[in-house]
């Protein structure tokens, strides 16, 4: 009878130690899952911003840069590229108004 009780007591102790090991493993897996979820969230955020905030380097021929030049690094973040046709249309309108004003002055 004592042998059976002793054997069952050892089984219970073995079960307790296995339970502790499983609880530790569960905690470690939970921490690992939390870390992985944070990394995934950061990656998704970086991918979303990479899709909308792209740096674009353009090589332009002929043109005029009308951005205030800084001593060290010029900031082109607010610069805009204007199509030549728009410039030509504006210049034509300015010339037309100028001719009208000159003709008024000549009268």
C-alpha positions, 0 to 999 in steps of 0.5 A: 500500500505504501509503495502505491502511495509513494509511486502515485506521489512521484507521479504527481511530482512529475506532473507538477514539474511538467506543468511548471515546464509547460507554463514556462514554455507558454509564457516564452511563446506568449512573449515571442508572439508579442514581439513578433506581432510588434515587428509585423506591425512595424513592418506593415507601417514601414511598407505603407509609408514606403508606398506613399513617401517616395524620394524621387531623383530626376535628371532635368535638361535645361531649366531654371531653378528658382529655389532659395539656395542654402549654404550647405544643403538646398531643400527641394521638398516644396519645389514643383516642376512646371511643364514647359507648355504652362510656362509658354501659355503664361508668357504668351498671356503676359506678352499680350497684356504687355502689348495692350498696356503699351498700346494704351500708353502710345495713344 
